[in-house]
Amino acid sequence: MEKVKLTAGALLSPVPAAAVTCGSFDSANIITIAWTGMISTRPPVTYISVRPERHSHGIIKETGEFAVNLTTSEMVRAVDLCGVKSGRDGDKFTLSGLHKTEASVISAPLIAESPLSLECRVREIKSFGSHDMFIADIVCVDASPEFIDENGKIDLARAGLMAYSHGEYFALGKKVGHFGFSVAKKRRKHPRGRK
Ligand SMILES: Cc1cc2nc3c(=O)[nH]c(=O)nc-3n(C[C@H](O)[C@H](O)[C@H](O)COP(=O)(O)O)c2cc1C
């Protein structure tokens, strides 16, 4: 079937609705960021794209640090609020009801309600028109203990993560596969010699 041609635009979907923290512990800000992703596994490098007019832009440029806090459906109101109010007009931790917790390496706090936080140090800033891309090394990962399984592995399936798709927030739901399952050999139900 022929596709409908649309105007070129930023329509990647779904994307995270990350709650990015910046500043110092006592004077911290939260900005909701959808334009984020991974650039490299080893070393672990990520990015966030931020408009220069955002209050957080100046803070991150000055401190060279931020944390990407993953978000859950339970956090949706707070996350939306941090994406429509500016830190110039008030303390978003107070406004949103989210709580601070100390990071391990950086000065900015992490969000206590977030199941997983990536502590980042900026290595480069690139301008691309409307947004500046802060390319950053992930210097530490902090996970809530309830999402670490008995083997020490992160299990985010139970975390209630949410995604952002074309202006709307969605709860991540049903698992429909796992990495490599399409080519995995099927296990026999009753291997020979066993009952
Ligand atoms: C779901 C969502 C995603 C957003 N993604 C981005 C983004 O990727 N980059 C950006 O500059 N602003 C983004 N924004 C807008 C900022 O979060 C918003 O302007 C915020 O009020 C800026 O806060 P600040 O002035 O305290 O830095 C997003 C907002 C929402 C609600």
The ligand as an ORCA input file, in Angstrom:
! r2SCAN-3c Opt
* xyz 0 1
  C       6.985     15.124     27.671
  C       7.874     16.328     27.503
  C       9.085     16.209     26.842
  C       9.937     17.303     26.699
  N      11.145     17.143     26.052
  C      11.984     18.196     25.931
  C      13.260     18.020     25.312
  O      13.648     16.926     24.893
  N      14.061     19.111     25.213
  C      13.693     20.357     25.690
  O      14.469     21.325     25.570
  N      12.481     20.535     26.274
  C      11.640     19.495     26.420
  N      10.430     19.655     27.039
  C      10.050     20.985     27.549
  C      10.713     21.318     28.907
  O      10.641     20.226     29.792
  C       9.995     22.533     29.526
  O      10.154     23.652     28.689
  C      10.422     22.858     30.930
  O       9.473     23.729     31.494
  C      11.810     23.492     31.006
  O      12.140     23.648     32.352
  P      13.299     24.620     32.858
  O      13.010     25.999     32.288
  O      13.151     24.585     34.351
  O      14.575     24.068     32.377
  C       9.558     18.572     27.206
  C       8.331     18.707     27.871
  C       7.502     17.591     28.022
  C       6.187     17.753     28.763
*
